[in-house]
Amino acid sequence: MNSDNKNFIIMAIALGLTAILAISLYFKDIKQADTVDIKNFPRTINGWVSEEIPISTYDLSILETNNAFVRKYHNQEGESVYLYIVYSQNNHKATHPPEICYTGGGVSILEKTQDNIPITYNHSIIRANRLLLQDNQLTQISYYWFKVGNIFTPSYWKEQMQIAYNSLLGKKEGAALIRISADIVGNNKSKAIQEIKNFTNLITPQLFTFLS
């Protein structure tokens, strides 16, 4: 066996062992508690005040964590949005796509696409999933995306791969699901979308501060 073949075999074995280690760390059931309580996220932000909305027992059972909240924020102009954040430093299963909860709760997903949210805080763009939802007579627009460390992504699988990569490197960067929704009033879909984007701009600095 020549040296090139030996080097190839050594590299293949090393890559295989690395992959096995990454997968084992990813699927390891870590019981360690989070050091960040996401419920400390600001309840008042730039004139927007909030009220807590209970999370159902069904949703909590799917999340496998209590480190989550749902709040309705509103301002003096009569605008209102719903902010939902799930955060975990150890349980990668906590931040699953919200479609699971929607369909399990009887909410119809009429449309799914992606949209950009320009952010002035760090001159960036959040690429998010946008859902059109219907629950009885109520119609909503809902945006959601994932955060791992300082990375925002609309892709659940990219988030999961980043978590696995961080585990391999021994990094303790938490993962979060951020969802912001608004009711469509008077069939004014554009207004609901703009309210969500404006509110996202307001809270982005806090997302970096609290979801480390």
MIDOSE-1310 file (N, C-alpha, C; in nm, 2 decimals, decimal comma, always signed):
residues 212
mnsd	+0,09/-0,12/+0,00/+0,00/+0,00/+0,00/+0,09/+0,13/+0,00; +0,07/+0,21/-0,10/+0,15/+0,33/-0,11/+0,11/+0,44/+0,00; +0,19/+0,54/+0,01/+0,16/+0,64/+0,11/+0,03/+0,72/+0,09; +0,00/+0,74/-0,04/-0,12/+0,82/-0,07/-0,25/+0,74/-0,02
nknf	-0,25/+0,61/-0,05/-0,36/+0,53/+0,00/-0,37/+0,53/+0,15; -0,25/+0,52/+0,22/-0,25/+0,52/+0,36/-0,31/+0,65/+0,42; -0,26/+0,76/+0,36/-0,31/+0,90/+0,40/-0,46/+0,91/+0,38; -0,51/+0,85/+0,27/-0,66/+0,86/+0,24/-0,73/+0,78/+0,35
iima	-0,68/+0,66/+0,38/-0,75/+0,58/+0,48/-0,75/+0,65/+0,62; -0,64/+0,70/+0,65/-0,63/+0,77/+0,78/-0,73/+0,89/+0,79; -0,73/+0,97/+0,68/-0,83/+1,08/+0,67/-0,97/+1,03/+0,68; -1,00/+0,92/+0,61/-1,14/+0,87/+0,61/-1,18/+0,82/+0,75
ialg	-1,09/+0,76/+0,82/-1,11/+0,71/+0,96/-1,13/+0,83/+1,05; -1,05/+0,93/+1,04/-1,06/+1,05/+1,12/-1,19/+1,12/+1,10; -1,23/+1,14/+0,97/-1,36/+1,20/+0,94/-1,48/+1,12/+1,00; -1,47/+0,99/+0,99/-1,57/+0,90/+1,04/-1,59/+0,91/+1,19
ltai	-1,47/+0,91/+1,26/-1,48/+0,93/+1,40/-1,53/+1,06/+1,45; -1,50/+1,17/+1,37/-1,55/+1,30/+1,40/-1,70/+1,31/+1,38; -1,75/+1,24/+1,27/-1,89/+1,24/+1,25/-1,97/+1,17/+1,36; -1,91/+1,05/+1,40/-1,97/+0,98/+1,51/-1,98/+1,06/+1,64
lais	-1,87/+1,13/+1,67/-1,86/+1,21/+1,79/-1,97/+1,32/+1,78; -1,97/+1,39/+1,67/-2,07/+1,50/+1,65/-2,21/+1,45/+1,67; -2,25/+1,34/+1,61/-2,38/+1,29/+1,62/-2,41/+1,24/+1,76; -2,32/+1,18/+1,83/-2,34/+1,14/+1,97/-2,36/+1,26/+2,06
lyfk	-2,29/+1,36/+2,04/-2,30/+1,48/+2,12/-2,44/+1,55/+2,09; -2,48/+1,55/+1,96/-2,60/+1,61/+1,92/-2,72/+1,54/+1,98; -2,72/+1,41/+1,98/-2,84/+1,34/+2,03/-2,83/+1,31/+2,18; -2,72/+1,35/+2,24/-2,71/+1,32/+2,39/-2,82/+1,40/+2,46
dikq	-2,89/+1,33/+2,56/-2,99/+1,39/+2,63/-2,93/+1,46/+2,75; -2,91/+1,59/+2,74/-2,85/+1,67/+2,84/-2,95/+1,73/+2,94; -2,94/+1,70/+3,07/-3,04/+1,74/+3,16/-3,00/+1,87/+3,23; -2,89/+1,93/+3,19/-2,84/+2,05/+3,26/-2,94/+2,16/+3,24
adtv	-2,96/+2,24/+3,34/-3,06/+2,35/+3,33/-3,00/+2,47/+3,26; -3,09/+2,55/+3,19/-3,04/+2,67/+3,13/-3,00/+2,77/+3,23; -2,90/+2,85/+3,20/-2,86/+2,95/+3,29/-2,92/+3,09/+3,25; -2,99/+3,09/+3,14/-3,07/+3,21/+3,10/-3,22/+3,18/+3,11
dikn	-3,29/+3,26/+3,18/-3,44/+3,25/+3,19/-3,50/+3,35/+3,09; -3,55/+3,30/+2,98/-3,60/+3,39/+2,88/-3,72/+3,47/+2,92; -3,78/+3,43/+3,03/-3,89/+3,51/+3,08/-3,85/+3,65/+3,13; -3,72/+3,67/+3,15/-3,67/+3,80/+3,19/-3,65/+3,90/+3,07
fprt	-3,69/+3,85/+2,95/-3,69/+3,94/+2,83/-3,78/+4,06/+2,86; -3,74/+4,18/+2,82/-3,81/+4,30/+2,86/-3,96/+4,30/+2,83; -4,04/+4,33/+2,92/-4,19/+4,34/+2,91/-4,24/+4,47/+2,85; -4,15/+4,57/+2,85/-4,18/+4,70/+2,79/-4,06/+4,74/+2,70
ingw	-4,09/+4,77/+2,58/-3,99/+4,80/+2,48/-4,03/+4,92/+2,40; -3,96/+5,03/+2,41/-3,98/+5,15/+2,33/-4,13/+5,19/+2,32; -4,20/+5,19/+2,44/-4,34/+5,23/+2,44/-4,44/+5,12/+2,41; -4,39/+5,00/+2,38/-4,47/+4,88/+2,36/-4,48/+4,81/+2,50
vsee	-4,60/+4,79/+2,55/-4,62/+4,72/+2,68/-4,68/+4,58/+2,65; -4,66/+4,49/+2,74/-4,70/+4,35/+2,71/-4,79/+4,29/+2,82; -4,86/+4,19/+2,78/-4,93/+4,11/+2,88/-4,90/+3,96/+2,84; -4,89/+3,88/+2,95/-4,85/+3,74/+2,93/-4,97/+3,66/+2,88
ipis	-4,95/+3,56/+2,80/-5,05/+3,47/+2,75/-5,00/+3,33/+2,78; -5,08/+3,25/+2,86/-5,04/+3,12/+2,90/-5,01/+3,03/+2,78; -4,91/+2,95/+2,79/-4,88/+2,84/+2,69/-4,95/+2,71/+2,74; -5,02/+2,65/+2,64/-5,09/+2,53/+2,68/-5,01/+2,42/+2,72
tydl	-5,06/+2,33/+2,80/-4,99/+2,21/+2,84/-4,95/+2,12/+2,73; -5,03/+2,12/+2,62/-5,00/+2,04/+2,50/-4,87/+2,10/+2,44; -4,86/+2,23/+2,42/-4,75/+2,30/+2,36/-4,62/+2,27/+2,44; -4,63/+2,29/+2,57/-4,52/+2,27/+2,66/-4,47/+2,12/+2,65
sile	-4,56/+2,03/+2,64/-4,52/+1,89/+2,63/-4,44/+1,86/+2,50; -4,47/+1,93/+2,39/-4,40/+1,92/+2,27/-4,26/+1,99/+2,28; -4,26/+2,10/+2,35/-4,13/+2,18/+2,36/-4,03/+2,11/+2,45; -4,08/+2,04/+2,55/-3,99/+1,97/+2,64/-3,90/+2,07/+2,72
tnna	-3,96/+2,19/+2,74/-3,89/+2,30/+2,82/-4,00/+2,40/+2,86; -3,97/+2,46/+2,98/-4,06/+2,57/+3,03/-3,99/+2,70/+3,00; -3,88/+2,70/+2,93/-3,80/+2,83/+2,91/-3,86/+2,89/+2,78; -3,98/+2,94/+2,79/-4,05/+2,99/+2,68/-4,16/+3,09/+2,73
fvrk	-4,20/+3,18/+2,64/-4,32/+3,27/+2,67/-4,39/+3,31/+2,55; -4,52/+3,35/+2,57/-4,60/+3,42/+2,47/-4,65/+3,55/+2,53; -4,63/+3,66/+2,46/-4,68/+3,79/+2,51/-4,74/+3,86/+2,40; -4,84/+3,94/+2,44/-4,90/+4,04/+2,34/-4,85/+4,17/+2,37
yhnq	-4,78/+4,23/+2,28/-4,73/+4,37/+2,30/-4,82/+4,47/+2,22; -4,84/+4,58/+2,28/-4,92/+4,68/+2,21/-4,87/+4,82/+2,24; -4,89/+4,92/+2,15/-4,85/+5,06/+2,17/-4,97/+5,15/+2,18; -4,94/+5,28/+2,20/-5,05/+5,38/+2,21/-5,12/+5,41/+2,07
eges	-5,06/+5,37/+1,96/-5,12/+5,39/+1,83/-5,22/+5,28/+1,80; -5,24/+5,18/+1,89/-5,33/+5,07/+1,87/-5,28/+4,96/+1,79; -5,14/+4,95/+1,77/-5,08/+4,84/+1,70/-5,05/+4,73/+1,81; -5,06/+4,61/+1,76/-5,03/+4,50/+1,86/-4,98/+4,38/+1,78
vyly	-4,89/+4,31/+1,85/-4,83/+4,19/+1,79/-4,81/+4,08/+1,91; -4,79/+3,96/+1,87/-4,77/+3,85/+1,96/-4,63/+3,80/+1,94; -4,55/+3,80/+2,05/-4,42/+3,76/+2,05/-4,41/+3,63/+2,13; -4,35/+3,53/+2,06/-4,33/+3,39/+2,11/-4,18/+3,36/+2,10
ivys	-4,12/+3,32/+2,21/-3,98/+3,29/+2,21/-3,96/+3,16/+2,29; -3,89/+3,06/+2,23/-3,85/+2,94/+2,30/-3,69/+2,94/+2,30; -3,64/+2,91/+2,41/-3,49/+2,92/+2,42/-3,44/+2,80/+2,50; -3,33/+2,75/+2,46/-3,26/+2,64/+2,53/-3,11/+2,64/+2,50
qnnh	-3,03/+2,62/+2,60/-2,89/+2,60/+2,59/-2,85/+2,46/+2,57; -2,94/+2,37/+2,60/-2,90/+2,23/+2,60/-2,99/+2,13/+2,53; -3,12/+2,17/+2,51/-3,21/+2,08/+2,44/-3,24/+2,12/+2,30; -3,18/+2,06/+2,20/-3,20/+2,10/+2,06/-3,34/+2,07/+2,01
kath	-3,42/+1,98/+2,09/-3,55/+1,95/+2,04/-3,65/+2,06/+2,08; -3,61/+2,15/+2,16/-3,71/+2,26/+2,21/-3,75/+2,35/+2,09; -3,66/+2,38/+2,00/-3,68/+2,48/+1,90/-3,73/+2,42/+1,77; -3,84/+2,35/+1,77/-3,89/+2,29/+1,64/-3,98/+2,39/+1,57
ppei	-4,00/+2,36/+1,44/-4,09/+2,45/+1,36/-4,22/+2,47/+1,42; -4,28/+2,59/+1,43/-4,41/+2,61/+1,49/-4,53/+2,54/+1,42; -4,51/+2,50/+1,30/-4,62/+2,44/+1,22/-4,67/+2,32/+1,30; -4,59/+2,25/+1,38/-4,63/+2,14/+1,46/-4,74/+2,18/+1,56
cytg	-4,71/+2,29/+1,63/-4,81/+2,34/+1,73/-4,93/+2,39/+1,66; -4,92/+2,46/+1,55/-5,03/+2,51/+1,48/-5,13/+2,40/+1,43; -5,08/+2,30/+1,37/-5,16/+2,20/+1,31/-5,22/+2,11/+1,43; -5,14/+2,09/+1,53/-5,19/+2,02/+1,65/-5,30/+2,09/+1,72
ggvs	-5,30/+2,23/+1,71/-5,40/+2,31/+1,78/-5,52/+2,34/+1,69; -5,52/+2,29/+1,57/-5,64/+2,31/+1,48/-5,63/+2,43/+1,40; -5,51/+2,50/+1,39/-5,49/+2,62/+1,31/-5,46/+2,58/+1,16; -5,52/+2,64/+1,07/-5,49/+2,61/+0,93/-5,38/+2,70/+0,87
ilek	-5,29/+2,64/+0,80/-5,18/+2,72/+0,74/-5,22/+2,74/+0,59; -5,26/+2,86/+0,56/-5,31/+2,88/+0,42/-5,20/+2,91/+0,32; -5,09/+2,96/+0,38/-4,98/+3,00/+0,29/-4,85/+3,00/+0,37; -4,74/+2,95/+0,30/-4,61/+2,96/+0,36/-4,51/+3,01/+0,26
tqdn	-4,43/+3,11/+0,29/-4,33/+3,16/+0,21/-4,21/+3,22/+0,29; -4,12/+3,28/+0,23/-4,01/+3,35/+0,31/-4,01/+3,50/+0,27; -3,96/+3,58/+0,37/-3,96/+3,72/+0,35/-3,84/+3,78/+0,42; -3,79/+3,89/+0,38/-3,68/+3,96/+0,44/-3,73/+4,07/+0,54
ipit	-3,66/+4,08/+0,65/-3,69/+4,19/+0,75/-3,56/+4,27/+0,76; -3,56/+4,39/+0,70/-3,44/+4,48/+0,71/-3,42/+4,52/+0,86; -3,30/+4,51/+0,91/-3,27/+4,55/+1,05/-3,17/+4,67/+1,05; -3,21/+4,77/+1,12/-3,13/+4,89/+1,13/-3,02/+4,88/+1,24
ynhs	-3,05/+4,79/+1,34/-2,96/+4,78/+1,45/-2,81/+4,74/+1,41; -2,80/+4,64/+1,33/-2,67/+4,60/+1,28/-2,66/+4,60/+1,13; -2,75/+4,67/+1,07/-2,75/+4,69/+0,92/-2,75/+4,55/+0,85; -2,84/+4,47/+0,89/-2,85/+4,33/+0,84/-2,99/+4,30/+0,79
iira	-3,01/+4,18/+0,75/-3,14/+4,14/+0,71/-3,17/+4,00/+0,77; -3,29/+3,99/+0,83/-3,33/+3,86/+0,89/-3,42/+3,80/+0,78; -3,38/+3,68/+0,74/-3,46/+3,60/+0,64/-3,55/+3,51/+0,73; -3,68/+3,53/+0,71/-3,77/+3,46/+0,80/-3,88/+3,39/+0,72
nrll	-3,94/+3,29/+0,78/-4,06/+3,22/+0,73/-4,18/+3,30/+0,76; -4,27/+3,31/+0,66/-4,39/+3,39/+0,68/-4,51/+3,30/+0,65; -4,60/+3,29/+0,75/-4,72/+3,20/+0,74/-4,85/+3,29/+0,74; -4,94/+3,25/+0,66/-5,08/+3,30/+0,67/-5,16/+3,20/+0,74
lqdn	-5,22/+3,23/+0,85/-5,29/+3,14/+0,94/-5,44/+3,17/+0,95; -5,52/+3,07/+0,97/-5,66/+3,09/+1,00/-5,70/+3,00/+1,11; -5,77/+3,06/+1,21/-5,82/+2,99/+1,33/-5,96/+3,04/+1,35; -6,06/+2,95/+1,30/-6,20/+2,99/+1,30/-6,21/+3,12/+1,21
qltq	-6,26/+3,23/+1,27/-6,28/+3,36/+1,20/-6,16/+3,45/+1,20; -6,05/+3,41/+1,27/-5,94/+3,49/+1,29/-5,83/+3,46/+1,19; -5,77/+3,56/+1,12/-5,67/+3,54/+1,03/-5,54/+3,62/+1,08; -5,43/+3,55/+1,07/-5,30/+3,61/+1,12/-5,19/+3,60/+1,02
isyy	-5,10/+3,69/+1,03/-4,97/+3,67/+0,97/-4,87/+3,64/+1,08; -4,78/+3,54/+1,05/-4,68/+3,50/+1,15/-4,55/+3,48/+1,08; -4,45/+3,55/+1,14/-4,31/+3,53/+1,10/-4,23/+3,45/+1,20; -4,14/+3,37/+1,16/-4,06/+3,30/+1,25/-3,92/+3,27/+1,19
wfkv	-3,82/+3,26/+1,28/-3,69/+3,22/+1,24/-3,62/+3,16/+1,36; -3,50/+3,11/+1,34/-3,42/+3,05/+1,45/-3,29/+3,13/+1,47; -3,24/+3,12/+1,59/-3,11/+3,19/+1,63/-3,02/+3,09/+1,70; -2,90/+3,07/+1,66/-2,80/+3,00/+1,73/-2,68/+3,09/+1,74
gnif	-2,64/+3,12/+1,86/-2,53/+3,22/+1,88/-2,57/+3,35/+1,82; -2,49/+3,40/+1,73/-2,53/+3,52/+1,66/-2,58/+3,50/+1,52; -2,62/+3,38/+1,49/-2,67/+3,34/+1,35/-2,82/+3,33/+1,35; -2,88/+3,41/+1,26/-3,02/+3,40/+1,23/-3,04/+3,31/+1,11
tpsy	-3,14/+3,22/+1,11/-3,17/+3,15/+0,99/-3,32/+3,11/+0,99; -3,38/+3,10/+0,87/-3,52/+3,05/+0,86/-3,53/+2,90/+0,86; -3,41/+2,83/+0,84/-3,40/+2,69/+0,82/-3,39/+2,61/+0,95; -3,48/+2,53/+0,98/-3,47/+2,44/+1,10/-3,35/+2,35/+1,09
wkeq	-3,32/+2,30/+0,97/-3,21/+2,20/+0,95/-3,08/+2,27/+0,96; -3,07/+2,39/+0,91/-2,94/+2,47/+0,93/-2,92/+2,50/+1,07; -3,03/+2,53/+1,15/-3,01/+2,55/+1,29/-2,96/+2,43/+1,36; -3,02/+2,31/+1,33/-2,98/+2,19/+1,39/-2,84/+2,15/+1,36
mqia	-2,79/+2,17/+1,23/-2,66/+2,15/+1,20/-2,56/+2,24/+1,27; -2,60/+2,36/+1,29/-2,51/+2,46/+1,37/-2,50/+2,41/+1,51; -2,61/+2,36/+1,57/-2,61/+2,31/+1,71/-2,52/+2,19/+1,72; -2,52/+2,10/+1,62/-2,44/+1,99/+1,62/-2,29/+2,03/+1,61
ynsl	-2,26/+2,12/+1,52/-2,13/+2,17/+1,50/-2,07/+2,24/+1,63; -2,16/+2,32/+1,70/-2,12/+2,38/+1,82/-2,09/+2,28/+1,93; -2,17/+2,17/+1,93/-2,15/+2,07/+2,03/-2,01/+2,00/+2,01; -1,98/+1,98/+1,88/-1,85/+1,92/+1,85/-1,73/+2,00/+1,90
lgkk	-1,75/+2,14/+1,89/-1,64/+2,23/+1,93/-1,65/+2,26/+2,08; -1,75/+2,21/+2,15/-1,76/+2,24/+2,29/-1,82/+2,37/+2,32; -1,89/+2,44/+2,22/-1,94/+2,57/+2,25/-2,08/+2,56/+2,32; -2,11/+2,65/+2,40/-2,23/+2,65/+2,48/-2,32/+2,77/+2,43
egaa	-2,34/+2,78/+2,30/-2,43/+2,88/+2,25/-2,57/+2,83/+2,25; -2,67/+2,91/+2,30/-2,80/+2,87/+2,31/-2,87/+2,88/+2,18; -2,98/+2,81/+2,16/-3,07/+2,81/+2,04/-3,20/+2,87/+2,08; -3,26/+2,94/+1,98/-3,39/+3,00/+2,01/-3,48/+2,99/+1,88
liri	-3,61/+2,98/+1,91/-3,71/+3,00/+1,81/-3,78/+3,14/+1,84; -3,78/+3,23/+1,74/-3,85/+3,36/+1,76/-3,97/+3,36/+1,66; -4,09/+3,39/+1,71/-4,20/+3,40/+1,63/-4,28/+3,53/+1,66; -4,32/+3,60/+1,56/-4,39/+3,73/+1,58/-4,51/+3,72/+1,49
sadi	-4,63/+3,74/+1,55/-4,75/+3,74/+1,47/-4,84/+3,86/+1,49; -4,93/+3,88/+1,40/-5,02/+4,00/+1,41/-5,15/+3,96/+1,34; -5,26/+4,00/+1,40/-5,39/+3,98/+1,35/-5,41/+4,06/+1,22; -5,48/+4,01/+1,12/-5,52/+4,08/+1,00/-5,65/+4,14/+1,03
vgnn	-5,66/+4,28/+1,03/-5,78/+4,35/+1,06/-5,83/+4,41/+0,93; -5,96/+4,39/+0,89/-6,01/+4,45/+0,77/-5,95/+4,41/+0,65; -5,90/+4,28/+0,64/-5,83/+4,23/+0,53/-5,70/+4,31/+0,49; -5,65/+4,38/+0,59/-5,53/+4,46/+0,56/-5,40/+4,38/+0,60
kska	-5,37/+4,30/+0,51/-5,25/+4,21/+0,53/-5,12/+4,29/+0,53; -5,11/+4,39/+0,45/-4,99/+4,47/+0,44/-4,96/+4,54/+0,58; -5,07/+4,59/+0,64/-5,05/+4,65/+0,77/-5,00/+4,56/+0,88; -5,05/+4,44/+0,88/-5,00/+4,34/+0,98/-4,86/+4,30/+0,95
iqei	-4,82/+4,29/+0,83/-4,68/+4,26/+0,79/-4,59/+4,37/+0,84; -4,63/+4,50/+0,81/-4,54/+4,61/+0,85/-4,53/+4,63/+1,00; -4,64/+4,60/+1,08/-4,63/+4,60/+1,22/-4,53/+4,50/+1,28; -4,53/+4,38/+1,22/-4,43/+4,28/+1,26/-4,29/+4,32/+1,23
knft	-4,27/+4,38/+1,11/-4,13/+4,42/+1,07/-4,09/+4,54/+1,16; -4,17/+4,63/+1,19/-4,14/+4,74/+1,28/-4,10/+4,69/+1,42; -4,18/+4,60/+1,47/-4,16/+4,55/+1,60/-4,03/+4,47/+1,61; -4,00/+4,39/+1,50/-3,88/+4,31/+1,50/-3,76/+4,41/+1,50
nlit	-3,76/+4,52/+1,44/-3,66/+4,62/+1,44/-3,63/+4,67/+1,59; -3,74/+4,69/+1,66/-3,73/+4,73/+1,80/-3,66/+4,63/+1,89; -3,69/+4,51/+1,87/-3,65/+4,41/+1,97/-3,52/+4,34/+1,93; -3,47/+4,36/+1,81/-3,34/+4,29/+1,77/-3,23/+4,31/+1,87
pqlf	-3,20/+4,43/+1,92/-3,09/+4,45/+2,01/-3,11/+4,36/+2,14; -3,24/+4,35/+2,18/-3,26/+4,26/+2,30/-3,24/+4,11/+2,26; -3,27/+4,08/+2,14/-3,25/+3,94/+2,10/-3,10/+3,90/+2,11; -3,01/+3,99/+2,08/-2,87/+3,96/+2,09/-2,83/+3,96/+2,24
tfls	-2,89/+4,05/+2,32/-2,85/+4,06/+2,46/-2,90/+3,94/+2,54; -3,02/+3,90/+2,52/-3,08/+3,80/+2,61/-3,06/+3,66/+2,55; -3,05/+3,64/+2,42/-3,03/+3,51/+2,37/-2,89/+3,48/+2,33; -2,80/+3,47/+2,42/-2,66/+3,46/+2,39/-2,62/+3,32/+2,36
